[in-house]
Amino acid sequence: MSAAIARAYTRTIWGIALGILVFASGVVAWALAAGNAQLFKDGVDWVYDVALYGIAALVFGRDGRAEKLAALAIGAVMAVAGFHTLYDLWDKIARPRPIDLWALEFSAASAVIVAVLIVGLLWRFRGEDNPVIKATWLSSRNDVISTTGFAVMGLFARLAPVRWPEYLFDLFVAGLCFQATWAIWRSVRRLEAAKPDLQNKAATGAISRL
């Protein structure tokens, strides 16, 4: 990876992490002032994105071991998000929630806008092999798919007489989270497997020069 790409990614990921933190804090403060439980939950849900992009921003550019651990931590955050989605699905089935149309529309629209912006910012880095970059790209990909799906299909599903389309989509989103965790783990394992070959080549080259 070139130094220019590394600098560009560092600025981008810091901007994303801080931007989401400011936005989420505003949503939570607004929800508390309005006494809106659904809006408060949606604001708190941004904590996964803040943690994910914050880890990437803090660790990127350090040594390879730190980046590997950060990528695995991001994968773990996504796995937790997957389990949280499954828990939320169970809770919705066990205790059906009343629909707050205004909060639903605001949350869906804002989530789509933020997800599209993040994908646009990270698009140029999607082909990089660095595990931290791959982890954040996979996360942004998942977000834009899930948020757009919830906005387009979720609104209809929640207002429709039946709720099963919404439940099926929750399962799909949880599966995306777990798939991304698996892809991140495989990426880290590939890099680890490649290191012995690189070390052997370097050692062979050094011996040949003697």
TORBA-907247 format. One record per residue: x, y, z of N, C-alpha, C in turn. Coordinates in steps of 0.02 Angstrom, whole numbers, padded with zeros to 5 digits, always signed. Example, Ala and Ser with C-alpha at 12.3 -4.5 7.8 and 13.67 -1.06 7.14 Angstrom:
+00660-00284+00390+00615-00225+00390+00660-00165+00390/+00642-00112+00354+00684-00053+00357+00645+00002+00394/
This chain:
+00042-00059+00000+00000+00000+00000+00044+00062+00000/+00027+00111-00042+00067+00171-00046+00054+00216+00014/+00102+00261+00027+00095+00307+00084+00035+00354+00073/+00023+00373+00010-00033+00418-00004-00100+00384+00012/-00107+00320-00006-00169+00283+00009-00178+00277+00084/-00123+00262+00120-00126+00255+00193-00148+00320+00226/-00120+00376+00203-00140+00441+00231-00213+00457+00216/-00234+00442+00155-00303+00456+00136-00352+00414+00178/-00335+00350+00188-00379+00307+00227-00381+00330+00300/-00324+00351+00328-00323+00374+00397-00369+00434+00406/-00364+00483+00362-00409+00541+00367-00482+00521+00359/-00495+00476+00312-00564+00455+00298-00594+00419+00358/-00557+00372+00386-00586+00331+00440-00596+00372+00504/-00551+00420+00517-00561+00464+00575-00623+00507+00564/-00632+00533+00503-00691+00573+00489-00755+00534+00497/-00755+00471+00475-00814+00429+00481-00830+00415+00555/-00779+00395+00593-00790+00379+00664-00817+00438+00703/-00786+00496+00695-00807+00556+00732-00875+00581+00708/-00888+00576+00642-00951+00598+00615-01009+00556+00642/-01001+00491+00645-01054+00447+00672-01065+00461+00745/-01011+00472+00783-01016+00486+00854-01057+00549+00866/-01043+00602+00829-01080+00664+00836-01154+00654+00818/-01167+00619+00762-01235+00607+00740-01274+00566+00791/-01244+00511+00815-01277+00467+00862-01292+00504+00928/-01245+00545+00951-01255+00583+01013-01314+00631+01005/-01320+00661+00946-01376+00706+00933-01442+00670+00933/-01444+00610+00903-01506+00571+00901-01527+00550+00972/-01479+00527+01012-01495+00505+01080-01519+00564+01122/-01486+00621+01115-01507+00680+01153-01578+00701+01133/-01592+00700+01068-01658+00718+01043-01711+00669+01069/-01694+00604+01068-01741+00553+01092-01757+00561+01166/-01705+00577+01205-01716+00587+01277-01759+00648+01290/-01747+00701+01252-01787+00762+01261-01859+00751+01241/-01869+00710+01189-01937+00697+01164-01971+00639+01201/-01932+00601+01239-01960+00543+01273-01981+00488+01226/-01944+00481+01170-01961+00431+01119-01915+00370+01127/-01944+00315+01150-01904+00255+01164-01876+00224+01101/-01917+00222+01047-01894+00192+00984-01836+00231+00954/-01841+00298+00955-01787+00339+00929-01725+00332+00971/-01733+00326+01037-01676+00315+01082-01640+00250+01065/-01679+00196+01054-01649+00132+01037-01610+00138+00971/-01640+00171+00922-01606+00177+00857-01542+00218+00864/-01543+00269+00907-01482+00308+00918-01428+00268+00952/-01447+00228+01002-01398+00186+01037-01369+00133+00992/-01409+00109+00944-01384+00057+00898-01323+00080+00858/-01313+00145+00852-01255+00170+00815-01190+00156+00852/-01195+00132+00915-01134+00119+00954-01091+00067+00919/-01121+00020+00882-01082-00030+00846-01039+00002+00793/-01066+00050+00757-01028+00084+00705-00973+00128+00735/-00990+00162+00790-00939+00203+00823-00881+00160+00847/-00897+00103+00878-00844+00058+00902-00803+00030+00845/-00837+00010+00792-00803-00021+00736-00755+00027+00701/-00781+00085+00681-00738+00132+00646-00688+00166+00693/-00706+00171+00757-00659+00199+00806-00598+00154+00815/-00610+00089+00819-00554+00041+00825-00508+00047+00765/-00538+00050+00706-00499+00055+00644-00457+00119+00644/-00488+00175+00664-00453+00239+00663-00395+00240+00712/-00404+00209+00771-00352+00210+00822-00293+00165+00805/-00306+00111+00769-00255+00059+00760-00222+00062+00691/-00257+00085+00640-00229+00083+00573-00162+00121+00569/-00114+00090+00535-00048+00120+00527+00002+00099+00579/-00020+00062+00629+00026+00036+00679+00056-00029+00653/+00088-00068+00695+00120-00129+00672+00069-00180+00650/+00093-00230+00613+00049-00280+00584+00009-00319+00635/+00039-00332+00693+00004-00370+00745-00056-00329+00771/-00045-00264+00781-00100-00222+00806-00156-00219+00755/-00139-00214+00691-00190-00211+00639-00228-00277+00635/-00192-00332+00643-00226-00397+00641-00276-00403+00699/-00254-00383+00759-00298-00387+00817-00358-00340+00808/-00346-00281+00777-00401-00234+00766-00451-00263+00717/-00427-00295+00664-00472-00326+00616-00514-00380+00649/-00482-00420+00691-00520-00472+00727-00570-00441+00775/-00551-00385+00807-00598-00351+00852-00658-00324+00814/-00645-00297+00754-00700-00273+00712-00746-00331+00693/-00715-00388+00675-00754-00447+00660-00797-00468+00719/-00768-00462+00780-00805-00480+00840-00864-00433+00851/-00853-00367+00838-00907-00318+00845-00964-00336+00797/-00946-00356+00736-00998-00374+00688-01034-00438+00708/-00998-00485+00738-01031-00545+00763-01080-00528+00819/-01059-00483+00864-01104-00462+00918-01165-00428+00889/-01155-00387+00837-01211-00354+00804-01259-00406+00774/-01230-00461+00747-01272-00514+00720-01314-00547+00774/-01282-00561+00831-01319-00592+00887-01371-00543+00915/-01353-00478+00916-01401-00428+00939-01462-00425+00894/-01450-00431+00828-01505-00432+00780-01551-00492+00793/-01521-00550+00808-01562-00609+00822-01601-00600+00887/-01568-00569+00937-01604-00557+01001-01662-00508+00990/-01648-00455+00950-01700-00406+00935-01759-00439+00899/-01742-00485+00854-01795-00522+00818-01837-00562+00867/-01804-00598+00912-01841-00637+00963-01885-00591+01005/-01858-00533+01024-01895-00487+01067-01957-00459+01030/-01949-00446+00965-02005-00420+00925-02060-00472+00919/-02040-00535+00913-02090-00589+00908-02124-00600+00975/-02085-00599+01029-02112-00613+01095-02155-00554+01121/-02132-00492+01106-02167-00433+01129-02174-00383+01072/-02224-00393+01030-02234-00349+00972-02236-00276+00993/-02200-00233+00956-02194-00162+00974-02243-00120+00934/-02270-00069+00966-02312-00022+00927-02268+00017+00879/-02297+00035+00822-02260+00069+00770-02264+00145+00781/-02205+00177+00786-02201+00250+00787-02178+00270+00718/-02226+00290+00675-02211+00302+00605-02159+00356+00595/-02164+00411+00633-02117+00466+00624-02046+00444+00641/-02038+00410+00699-01971+00387+00719-01944+00336+00669/-01989+00293+00644-01968+00243+00596-01942+00275+00532/-01979+00325+00507-01958+00358+00445-01893+00396+00453/-01886+00431+00509-01824+00469+00521-01764+00422+00527/-01772+00368+00567-01716+00321+00577-01696+00288+00511/-01746+00267+00472-01732+00233+00409-01697+00280+00360/-01723+00341+00354-01694+00388+00306-01623+00408+00326/-01613+00423+00390-01547+00445+00412-01496+00388+00407/-01518+00326+00422-01473+00269+00417-01451+00257+00345/-01497+00264+00298-01480+00254+00227-01431+00308+00205/-01444+00371+00222-01400+00425+00202-01330+00415+00229/-01325+00399+00294-01259+00388+00324-01223+00329+00292/-01260+00274+00281-01229+00214+00252-01204+00228+00181/-01242+00263+00141-01221+00279+00073-01159+00324+00073/-01159+00373+00118-01101+00417+00124-01038+00379+00142/-01044+00331+00189-00985+00293+00210-00960+00248+00154/-01006+00215+00119-00985+00174+00062-00950+00216+00010/-00976+00276-00003-00945+00320-00051-00874+00340-00030/-00865+00353+00035-00799+00373+00060-00749+00315+00058/-00773+00254+00069-00728+00196+00072-00721+00159+00005/-00759+00180-00045-00760+00144-00108-00690+00137-00138/-00650+00188-00137-00584+00186-00168-00537+00137-00134/-00554+00117-00072-00510+00072-00034-00534-00001-00036/-00587-00015-00073-00618-00082-00070-00573-00138-00093/-00523-00125-00135-00480-00178-00160-00416-00188-00120/-00408-00151-00065-00347-00157-00025-00348-00221+00016/-00288-00250+00025-00282-00314+00062-00273-00305+00137/-00259-00244+00159-00248-00232+00230-00310-00256+00269/-00302-00296+00322-00360-00324+00356-00405-00272+00388/-00377-00216+00412-00418-00164+00442-00462-00131+00389/-00432-00116+00332-00470-00086+00277-00524-00133+00253/-00506-00197+00246-00556-00246+00223-00614-00251+00272/-00598-00248+00336-00650-00254+00387-00698-00195+00384/-00670-00134+00377-00715-00076+00374-00754-00074+00309/-00724-00097+00255-00761-00099+00192-00819-00149+00196/-00807-00208+00224-00861-00257+00231-00916-00230+00276/-00898-00194+00328-00948-00166+00372-00991-00115+00335/-00958-00071+00296-00996-00021+00259-01041-00054+00207/-01017-00107+00176-01059-00143+00127-01121-00172+00161/-01111-00203+00220-01167-00231+00256-01218-00177+00276/-01191-00120+00298-01236-00067+00321-01280-00040+00265/-01250-00030+00206-01290-00001+00152-01343-00051+00128/-01327-00115+00130-01376-00166+00111-01433-00170+00162/-01413-00174+00226-01464-00183+00278-01507-00121+00286/-01477-00062+00287-01516-00002+00298-01563+00013+00239/-01538+00003+00178-01581+00013+00120-01638-00037+00119/-01622-00100+00136-01674-00151+00138-01727-00135+00190/-01705-00113+00250-01753-00096+00302-01796-00036+00280/-01766+00012+00246-01803+00071+00226-01855+00054+00172/-01835+00013+00123-01880-00002+00068-01931-00055+00087/-01908-00109+00117-01952-00164+00133-01977-00163+00205/-01934-00139+00250-01952-00141+00321-02011-00098+00338/-02016-00038+00307-02073+00005+00322-02138-00028+00302/-02139-00057+00242-02200-00092+00220-02216-00150+00266/-02163-00188+00285-02173-00248+00326-02201-00230+00394/-02178-00174+00422-02202-00156+00489-02273-00128+00488/-02292-00098+00432-02359-00071+00427-02410-00121+00400/-02385-00176+00372-02428-00227+00343-02462-00268+00398/-02515-00304+00381-02549-00346+00432-02504-00402+00459/-02455-00423+00420-02411-00478+00442-02341-00450+00453/-02304-00482+00498-02237-00458+00515-02181-00504+00490/-02199-00561+00459-02147-00610+00442-02097-00584+00391/-02113-00538+00343-02060-00513+00299-02005-00477+00337/-02026-00439+00388-01977-00404+00430-01933-00455+00467/-01963-00508+00491-01924-00559+00528-01874-00593+00482/-01895-00608+00421-01849-00639+00373-01790-00593+00358/-01805-00529+00351-01751-00482+00336-01703-00476+00395/-01728-00480+00456-01683-00481+00515-01635-00540+00512/-01661-00598+00492-01618-00657+00485-01565-00645+00432/-01584-00613+00376-01537-00598+00323-01482-00551+00347/-01500-00499+00385-01451-00452+00411-01404-00486+00459/-01430-00528+00503-01387-00565+00549-01338-00609+00511/-01362-00641+00457-01318-00682+00416-01263-00641+00383/-01279-00580+00361-01227-00537+00332-01173-00520+00383/-01194-00507+00445-01145-00492+00497-01098-00551+00508/-01126-00611+00512-01085-00670+00523-01040-00685+00463/-01066-00673+00402-01025-00684+00342-00965-00637+00341/-00976-00573+00360-00922-00525+00362-00870-00545+00414/-00892-00569+00472-00846-00592+00524-00802-00649+00497/-00833-00695+00462-00796-00752+00433-00747-00728+00380/-00767-00680+00338-00723-00654+00286-00663-00618+00316/-00673-00581+00369-00618-00546+00403-00570-00597+00432/-00596-00648+00465-00553-00700+00495-00511-00734+00441/-00543-00750+00384-00506-00782+00329-00451-00737+00302/-00466-00671+00298-00416-00624+00273-00355-00622+00318/-00367-00621+00383-00312-00620+00431-00272-00685+00426/-00306-00741+00419-00271-00805+00414-00229-00809+00350/-00255-00781+00295-00215-00781+00233-00152-00740+00240/-00156-00684+00274-00097-00642+00284-00046-00678+00328/-00071-00713+00379-00025-00750+00423+00008-00807+00385/-00030-00840+00342-00002-00896+00303+00050-00871+00253/+00042-00809+00229+00089-00782+00179+00154-00759+00210/+00155-00744+00275+00215-00718+00307+00273-00766+00306/+00264-00831+00321+00321-00877+00318+00353-00878+00249/+00312-00876+00196+00340-00876+00128+00382-00814+00115/+00357-00757+00138+00395-00695+00128+00460-00696+00168/+00457-00723+00229+00517-00727+00270+00568-00775+00240/+00544-00831+00213+00590-00879+00181+00623-00848+00120/+00584-00811+00080+00613-00779+00021+00665-00727+00040/+00650-00690+00093+00698-00639+00115+00762-00672+00140/+00754-00727+00177+00814-00762+00203+00854-00791+00146/+00821-00820+00097+00855-00849+00038+00894-00795+00000/+00861-00736-00007+00894-00682-00042+00956-00658-00005/+00951-00655+00062+01008-00632+00101+01066-00681+00095/+01051-00746+00096+01104-00796+00091+01137-00794+00023/+01096-00784-00030+01124-00783-00098+01171-00724-00108/+01161-00670-00068+01205-00612-00077+01270-00619-00040/+01274-00669+00005+01336-00679+00043+01390-00712+00000/
